Amino acid sequence: MSRRVAVVGAGLAGVTTAYELAALGWQVQVFERGGSVAEQASFASSALLSPFVPHVGDAATPAPLAWRWRRWRAGRRGGDAPSTLAALSQLGLARTDELRRSLGLDDEATEGLLVALVDAKRVAAAQARLDAWRAMGLAIELLDPDQARRREPGLNVDAPLAGALALAHGGAGNARLFAQQLRQQAQRLGAAFRFHTTVRAITTDGGGLTLRHEYTPPPEAPTRAAERDAGDTLPQLLGSQDERFNAVVLCNGLDAPSLLGQRLPGLKLAAQHEASVTAPLRLLEAHPDLGPKAGWVDPSRGLTVTRIGQRVRVSGGIAVTGTKGRSAPDFETLHRGLQHWFPGSVLHQQVQHGQSRRALPADGLPLLGASGRPGLWLNLSPAGNGWGLACGAAQALAQQITGQVPTLDIGPLGPQRLA
């Protein structure tokens, strides 16, 4: 008899988790309150695929005082979580490439990632950390300005640049397109997706879990064409429905604590907001090098610029609020940052603005593993590294859930570290 698992949330974390569990032979049911996959936190997010490199970012992040205090306390605990995260990010990038090749996925990927070092102080700091980064298994190279500009010939020649870090295996891609294609592959393995469905409660019942859910369609019924595009399931019965599962994986970000009960009283999440600007690349025969070739990160400004097919996306403006808080996106700063590094590279009359909102633990690291409640698991990855971590986190977690020896020990990233 096959074992049943419910995945709550159909963002990038939920879709990758569903695929890995289905590939290991489990019967998977995904519940998503929206109408399609990757349409909330994973929609229009940073397109960056990057290994985790500690101590690179230095841009100030607006955040409530209470959250800054919790982060300071979390940082004093130490532990192996950062080194585990570095290894997990490398596993994630390798698994992403493996799935692209084996399943024939095309998510407009580009290869190459440079991190800007805008002054001599940052170059010296990077030089001092090179050995430590390489000891963590990171393939990283320090470039001088000329070497960096040869790799990214579209860079503004007048923008101050003292050097750059080149990260092997990094790049960019379309996370939502990847999730849509991987969802189809998961369905071929038997996974089912139920949209416009809200999970209300999870209770422990004997040797399994009972999940209570309710069909919650949008106020206006979608058209048949929209339903086809979303690949939506047929309408479900009205009212609350109960289903039993052997395991449940929460991939629903800020909504996860409401389903955990009192098992993790020390778990305090914040909301991390990130703005993005996406525009078509300007194609000029006389200037073939406009825009980035792949991924460009400016930690001093807190922004990333990425190439997605024939489009450019700049993301940043990160702010932290309480879980109910809102943050006004600063799109103008993103436009200025894009103009600073890659002037005249996009068609501004066709620009699209977006904002994502994700769960953020106090230490900024993922929550991955057993919740402490039998059969209930977590896969919550914060912004910044979420896209690069997703496939590795899902693979390692699925192996742990199904009783296999995980490719990587993810114990240090478990939620108990924050208790």
N, C-alpha and C positions, 0 to 999 in steps of 0.2 A: 504494500500500500504506500503510495507516494506521500511525502510529507508536504504540508501546506504552509506557505509563508505569505504574510501580507506586507507590502511595502507602502508606507504612507508618505505621499509626496512624489510627484513625477517631474521634479527638476533634474538637473544633471546627476546629482547624487542618487536620486531614486531610480532613474532609468539605468544607470550603470550597475546599481545593486541588483535590480531586477534581472538584468541580462546575466550577471555572474551566477546568481542563484539558479536561474533556469538552465544555464550551461552545466551546472553541477547536478541536475536532475530533479530539482524541487519544483513543486507546483506553485507558481507565483501569481498573486493577485495584487495589482497596484491600484491604490485609491488616490485620486487627485480632485481637489475641489474646483480647479479651473477646467477649461475646455480642451486643453492640449498639453503636451509636454513642454517643459522649459519655457513657460510663458510668464514667470514671475521673477524670482531672484536670478535665474539663469538667462533671462531675456535681456539682450543689449548690454550684457555685462562686459567686463574686460576680456578681450580676446587673447590675452597673454597666456602662453603655455610655458611655465617656468619652473625649474627646480627651486626648492627653498634654499635661500642663502641668508643666514642670520646676519644681523647688524649692517644691512645695506641701506634700508630706508631711514631717512632722517627728517622727513617733512612733518611739521606739526599737525596733529589731528584734533580738531575740536571735539571735546567729550565732557560729559558731566563729571563733577568732582568725585562723586561716589564711585563712578566706574574707574577713574584714574587711580583712586585709592585701592580698589580691588585688584587692578592690574599690577600696581606696585607690589602688593602683598603676594600675588601669584608669581611674580618674577623672582621674589626672594626664596621661593621654595626650591628652585633649581630642578634637578632631576634629568632624566634622559629624553624628555619629550622633544626638545629641539633637534637632537641628533636623529631621533626616530623619524621626525618630520622630514628631515633632509633625505633620509633613505627612502621614505614613502614617496616623496615627490619624484625621485629618480625612478622608482618602480612604476609610478603613475605615468610618467612620460613614455617609458618602455612599453607598458601595457597599451597605451593609446596608439602608439605606432604599430604594435602587433595587431590590434583590432582593425586599424585602418587597412593593413595589408591583407589580413586573412579574410575579412568580410567585405572588402572592396568599398570602404567608406570614403567619401569625398566631402570634406568639410572646409574646402578652400584654404587648406593649410599652407603656411609659409615657414621656412626654416631659417633660424638665426635669431640671436638675442644679444643685444648690447645694453649695458648699464652705464649711463653717462656719469663721469666724474668731472665736475665743472670747475674745480680748483685744485691747487696743489695739496691742500689739507686733506681732501677726500682721496686723492691719489696715494698719499702717504698712509692713510688709514687702511686703504685696500691692500697696499703692499704688505703691511704688517699682518694682515689676516689671511694672506694667500695660503700659507702652509696649513693653517687650521682648516680652511675651507677644503683644501685638497685632501686632508686627512679624513674628512667626512665623506670622501668619495666624489666630490664635485670636480668636474672637468672645467676649469676656469682659467682664463688667460687675461693678463693685464696688457692693454694696447695703448700705444701713444696716440695723440690726436690724428696724425696722418694715417695710421693704420685703421683707426675707427672710421675716418671719412672715406677710406677706400672701400670699406665694407658697406657703408651707408652713404653713397655719393650724393643723395638728395639733401643731406644736412646743410643747414644755413652756414655759409662760410664765415659769417660775422658773429655767430653765436659762440660765446666763450666755452672752450672745451679743453681740459687738461689731460684727459685720457678716458678710457672706457674699459669695462670688464666684458669679456666675451664669454658667454655661458654655452657650452656644448649641449646639444639636445633640446635647447629652448627654441621657441618660435611663437607662432600665433595660429589661430583657427577660429572657426565659427562654432561656438559651443552649442548653440541651439540647433543648428543643422546636424551636428554630430549626434545630439540627443535624439532628434527625429529619426535619423537613420538607424541608430542602435535600438531604438524602440521597435522598429520593424523586425530587426534580427531577433530581439527577445520574444516577439510574438511568434516567430517561426519556430521557436523552441517551446512554445506553449504558454508563455506568459500572457496574462489578460490585463487589460487596462480599463478602469472604470472612472470616467470623468464626471464632472459636476456632482461629486460625491464627497461629503464631509464626514470625517471620522469624529464621532462624538465622545467615545469612551472606550477604554480597554480594561477588561477585568480578567483576573486569573481564575480559571475554572478547571479544577482537577489537574490533568496533565497538560493542559494547553491554555490558550488565551481566547477570550471571546471579544470580538471587535464589533462595536455598535456603530453603524454608519447610516447616513441619510442622504437620499438623492436631493440635491440642492441646485436645481437649474437656474440659469441667469434670469433676471426679470423679463428680458425679451428673448423669446425662443430663437436660436440660431437658424439661419437659412440652411437648406439642404446642401448648398455648395460649401458653406462654412463647416458643416458637419463632416463633409467628405474631406475637406482640407485638414481638419483636426484629427480625422480618423476616429471620431467619437464612438463610444459604445451606444447600444440602444438604450432608451430611457428605462430607468429602473422603477421598481415599485415605490410608491409614495410612503412616507413615514419611516420610522426607525426600523432597521433590519439588523439582526445579529448573525455573525458568522464565526465559526471556530477555526483557529489556526494553531499550528505547532509553534510558530514564532512570528513576531512582528518586528519590522525594522522601521524606525522613525527617521525619515529623511525630509521632514517638513519644517526645518529651520525654527523660526521663532514660535511656531505653534506647538513644538514638541513638549515643552514643560507642562502644558495643560493636560497632556495625556500620560504623564509620568506619575501623577499622584504625588505622594510625599516621600518617595524612595530616594530622591536626591535633593534634600532640603538646601544643600549648599550651592546648588546650581543656579547661578545668576547670569542670565544672558542680557546682552545689550543689542541694539540694532545698529548695524553698520550700513551707512548709506554711501553709494558711489554713483556719480553721474557719468554719462558718456555722450559723446558726440560722434555721429557716423555720417560720412559724406562720400560721394563718388570721387575716385581719384581723377585728377585732371590729366588727360592724355594729350600730350603735345609732341609731335614728331621732332621738333627742334630741341625739346628738353625731355629726353626719355627717362631721366633719373628722378623725376619729381616724386616726393613721398617716400615713405620707408620701404625697404625691401622686405622686412619681417617685423621684429619686435624691438622697440626702443623704449627704455625706461629712464626717467629722470627723477631720482629719489629726492633731489633738492626741491623740486616743485610738486612732488607727489603725484606724478602722472605717467601714463604709459601711452605710447603711440604704436599702433599695430596695423599691419596690412592684412586685409581679408579679401582675397580675390582682387577685384578692381575697386575696392573701397578702403577707406582709412577710418580707423576708430581711435579716438583719444578718450581716455577715461581717467578719472581721479576725483578731486574734490571730496575726498572721504571725510565723513563726519560720523560721530557716534552719539546716539541718543538712548533714552530708555526704550523699552520694547514698544511702547505706545507713542513714542515721540516721532516728530517729522522734521525733516531737514530740507531747506530750500536749496535746490541744486544750483551751483554756480557755473553755468555753461559758458559764461563769458571768459572765465579764467582758462577753461579748456581750449577755447578758440585761440586765446592769446598764446597758450603753450604750444599749440600746433603751429601757429604762425612763427613762433620763436625758433622752433627746430626745423620745420619743413614748410617754409613760406610758399604760398601760391600753389599748394599741392592738391587742393580739393575744390570741388564745385559747391560753394557755400549756399547757392540758391536751392540745392537739393538736400540740405542737411536734415538729419533726424536726431532728436534729443531723447535721451532715456535716463532712467534712474533705477537702480536695484537696491534692495533692502535685505540684509542677511543677518543671521544669528551670529553673535560674537561673544565667545566666552571671555572671562577676565584675562586669561593669558594669551588670547589671540590665536590659540591652536585649535585644531579640530577636536570634536568629541566623537570618538570612534571606538565601538566595542560594546560590551555588556552593560546594561543600565543598572544592574544590581537587582532587578526584578526578573524572575525566571522567564526566559523566552522572549524578553523585550530587549531590543538592541538599538543602538544609535549610530547614525552616520550623518553628522552635521559638520560641514566644512565651511570655515569663514571665507570672506572675500579675499581676493589677492591670489591665494594659492588654490582656490577651489577647483578651477578648471584643470590645472596641472595635477592635482591630487586625485581627482574623481575616480579614474579607472583603477589606480593602485589601491585606493581605500576600499573600493567596492570588491575588488578581487580578494584582498586580505580578509575583509570582514566576512564575505561569503564562505571562504574556507573555514573560518573559525565557527560560523553558525552551523555548517554542515559536518563539523567534527573532524575536519582535515587539519593537517599541520600547516599553518599559514606560511606563505612565502616570506613574510616579515612579521616579527613579533610587534603587534600594535598595542601591547599592554600599557606602555607609558602614555598613550593618547586616550586612554579610557577616562570616562567622566569621574571616576573615583578620585582622581588626582586633585579635583577642585573641592572635595568634601571638607 
